Structure formats: structure tokens, C-alpha cells
């Protein structure tokens, strides 16, 4: 295990804590970011609206003045002194307005007039109708605000608020204008900002600075070009507040058109980072707390992992000990807890105890199998020796039967010759002596052959008795081998049952791991660490199941080998039984031949006596020839019977020879099977001997 499970538990717990802290931190940051964004949007809207309201309020005064002057001019006759005096009164104590004036519809250079509160007299070539403020006022429905310009009288930036004057009939009379000093507008605009370092400006409709602390930029520098915000200018619409918190260069931007008549724009900009200073501070606090929580969780996880992994390491060492060559089944793992780990250790100790009992029984069975295998090998060797001896005896008997067949053929020829002599005996009485002598010699030869055949038959009978005894001994040993093989097969069945018990234990362990994983899942986040333990238990169960399958496959191989031995032993038993039956049948034929040979011996003696009598008396010879003719018929019949018996014996020996060859082949197979069985038993013994019980 090499402490990998402990490391996994520590890393898993730390990862869970880190992920939890990360999720909580991100959630808090996102919520705060959302709140800050909403608050900033609201602040921007309020600030911009406030600025627009303040500026509109500022312009309400000049609008009121222009409206008052318009009403006055429409209700009074045009008189320069009265008008200029009225203008002076109107602008008294109004420091934000530099000049109030009224210009006629006719250019001043062409005889028109120009009245002002400061009683300024224009140059002779002055043409007010070409001025922007005049054109704007003449074209306006109500009033118009001109673009800022530098006033030549006051030498300051001003903007003219103008409107047209008509008479009672509605005819255009001239334009009233009021110069508004822009110097004081900066005191209204600049304090209105969203962030600490924010800046606010008033721009004309083209984006040029109307207010700026740097007066050199007034109406000379375009705000959007200077701040690289040209893409935002076209998005500012009348009557709405436009706000974005990221302009692409790290600044925020808010703007609003303050009035339709002027088209002037209030803008405020500043560093975007200042909007989220609180978030950065909170992020530092959260990261610090997360690091502290992670360190504490690692320490706690290390303690918990140590308490969980220690018994598992003990079980792992015990399992590896069992799996290695030094398989000491007497060792047990100490149970130090009463939880699932303790239950697993207890189950492992029970499993080891059960395996120890099984291996002890298997070792005992191995000794029995070893003895049975040696007896089987010895029996196979004895059987092979007996079969070899049987084959040798059969071959010897086969040769003797061939010799007997030759002798019987010679005897048949001699008997036929005797019959011929007997037929001619009556016609050639003169040649009686020579014929009797020839007959005597033939009879003597026949007697010798009969004796030889009788001796061979006696030897054959003795060989068959020994063969029958050997066959019975082989059948007895074969039955003993069959019993041993049945014991081996029963022991193999016991091994399979033991292996099935091991497999059942592995399945129960796997079920325990599944239940533990389910309980860990029910426990949620708190059970994730234990889920790893359950997974390791499941892997241990799968390893046990795999080993059980491997043992099961080896046992099946052993069972197949035993089945082969059983089949071969059955064939050997059948072959031994067949040999025994054939030997009994051959023994009966041999006894029949022996009885026939005895009868032939008696007949031959009678023939010999008759021939001796023929030598004493011709009459007796004639009489004896008659008797010999009758006896010759009997001999011929017996010779035929002997030939038939010899043919039957020869066929039986052929069958015995074929059966003996089959028995020899079966013995060789049995010897090979017994060798394989001995090798298999030795291999099983080597595996079992690795366990210490």
C-alpha cells in the first residue's frame, strides 16, 4: 500500500476543504461583486442625474433672465437708455453672468443697434448677425445655448444663452443674449464623482472640454479623443444615463446630456480598480482564512487518515504475506476498533482461520494423493511387466501351435499313406512284411509326434494357468487403483468446495465494500474520505475473487486429469476382463486337445500291437489289416478333429495376441496418465507446502 491510501485521504480531505472554501469564497466574491456593481450603477446614475439637475438648475437662472428681458422688450418701447438701465438692474449681484445684450435684426454696421448692460459700443464694422449666438437664438423656438467661446471684453470663456424677440405682429425684431461665465461651472461639476480619484467634466455637443482645471484644454481638446473613448460618444443619447464600468483601458465612464438646447454632456471617469477596493480587501481576508482552513484540514485529515489506514496496512501486509512464498496462516491482525475497519479485520482473521483449516485438510489429502499416485505408478509398472510376460507366453504358444499344425499335417499324410497301404494290402500280400515295417515306422513316428504335441499342450496349459493367475492379480490391482482414483476425485471435490467458500467470502467482502460506499454516499461530503476506504476494500475483494478463480481453474485442470485417469483405468479394467475371458476359453480348448491326444496315444498303441501280430501270422495280418482299416478310419476322424482343434487354437491365439497388444497399449496409456497424475500431485503439493499451518 506504501501509504498511498493515507496520502489519498489527506489529499481528498484537503481538496474537499479547498473546494468548499473556493466555492464559498467565489460565491461571496461574486455576490459582493454583484452588489458593488449594482451599487456603483446606482451611484453613477444618482451622481450623473444630480450633476444634470444641478447644471439645469444653474441654467434656470439665465433662462429666467432671458425670459424676463424678452417679456420686457415685448411690452416696452425700444429705448437704449431704459433698456441698458434695465439690463444693469437685472445683472446686479449676478457674478455668473458677464454681459446681457440686445441686438437688432439689422446688422450694426448697416445702422442697426446693440444694447448691453455694460454699455459696450461695438466697432463700426461689427455684424452681429454673423455670430453663432445670434444665429442660434434666431433659429431657436424657445432659446438656445451657443458653444463656448473666448469673450474679448472679459477675456474669459463664456457661453451665450439667446432667444429671438418678435413684435406684436410676430415680426422678427432682434435677439437677446446673455453671456454665462463658465469659470464657476467647474466648481459645480468637478466635485461630482463616483470614486476617490474620479474626474468630472462638462463637454459641448462635440465632446470638447467646457470645464477643466487646465484652462488650456477648454474648447481646444476633445475629451473622447484624449481618453481614447471615441467609441462611447455615439452611444450617449438624450434623456438617459449611460454608464459602463470597464472602458477597455481600466477606467469607468458615465455621461448624460444635460439639455436638449445646448447638447452639452456631463461626463465622469475614474480608475475602475477603485470601485472594487472593498472586494480586494475581502479577497485578501478570504484567502488568508482559506489557507488557515486548508492547513487545519490537512492536520485533521492526517490524524483521521492515520487512524483509518493503520489497520488497513496491517491487513495489506497479512494479505501480501499469504500471497507471497512465506504464506504463514498462523498470523492474525490485531483488532483495535469497533467500526467497519475493525469488522473488516475480524472478517479477515476469520477468513485466514478458515483458509488455515482448508489448507491443513488439503495437506492431509495431498499426502494421501501422493501415496495413491506412487501406488498407481507401481501398479502400472507391475501391470506393464505382467502384460509383457503374457505377450511373450502368447508368442511362444503361437510358435508351438504352428509346430503342432505342421506335425498334424505330417500325421494326416502318414495316416493317408497307411490307408492306401491297407487298401492294397489284400492285393499285395507278398509285400506284407515291407508294408508292415513301413506302417510300424509310420506309427512309431506318429506316436512320437503325438507325444511331442501332448508335451506342448501340457506346457501350454501350465502357461495359461500362470497367465490366468497374473491376470487375476492385475484385475485386483486395477480395482485398488480405481478405488484410489475415486478417493482422489473426492478430495478434488473437497478442494473445489473450499475454493467456493473462499469465493463466497470475497463476494461478502465486496458486498461490505458496496454497503460502505453507499453509507459514505449518504454521508455526503463527510463520507467522501471513507468512500476511498470502501473502494480499497472492494479492490481487495476483487483481488481475492481473482485468486479464487485462479485456484478454481487449477482445480478444474486437476479434475480433468483425474477424469482422464478414471477413463483410462476403466478401459484397463475392461481390457483385463476381456483377457481373462479369452484365457479361460483358450484353456478349455487346450484341455480338449489334451483329451484328444490321450485318445490318439491309445489308438497308436493299438496300431503298434496290430503290426506286431501281423508279423507272426499272415492270417492274423489279414485280419489285423481289416481291423487296422477300421482303426485307420477312426484315426483319420481324430486327425480331422485335431486339425480342426489346431485351427481353432490358432485363431484364438491370434485373438489373444491382438488383445494382449491392446492391453499393452492400455498399460502404456495408464503408465503415462499415472506419470502426469504424479506430476500434478507434486505441483499441488509444492503450492500447498508454501502455507504454514
Secondary structure, DSSP 8 states (H G I E B T S, - for coil): -TTHHHHHHHHHHHHHHHHHHHHHHHHHHHHHHHHHHHHHHHHHHHHHHHHHHHHHHHHHHHHHHHHHHHHHHHHS---HHHHHHHHHHHTTT-TTEEEEEEEESS-GGGT--EEETT-----TT--GGGSHHHHHHHH-SS-EE---EE-TTT-SEEEEEEEEEE-TT--EEEEEEEEEESTTHHHHHTT--SSTT-EEEEE-TTSBBSS-SSGGGTTTSBHHHHTT-HHHHTT--TTS-EEES--SSSEEEEEEE--TTT--EEEEEEEGGGGGHHHHHHHHHHHHHHHHHHHHHHHHHHHHHHHHHHHHHHHHHHHHHHHSS-EETT-------SSHHHHHHHHHHHHHHHHHHHHHHHHHHHHHHHHHHHHHHHHHHHHHHHHHHHHHHHHHHHHHHHHHHHHHHHHHHHHHHHHHHHHHHTT-GGGHHHHHHHHHHHHHHHHHHHHHHHHHHHHHHHHHHHHHHHHHHHHHHHHHHHHHHHHHHHHHHHHHHHHHHHHHHHHHHHHHHHHHHHHHHHHGGGGHHHHHHHHHHHHHHHHHHHHHHHHHHHHHHHHHHHHHHHHHHHHHHHHHHHHHHHHHHHHHHHHHHHHHHHHHHHHHHHHHHHHHHHHH-HHHHHHHHHHHHHHHHHHHHHHHHHHHHHHHHHHHHHHHHHHHHHHHHHHHHHHHHHHHHHHHHHHHHHHHTTEE-
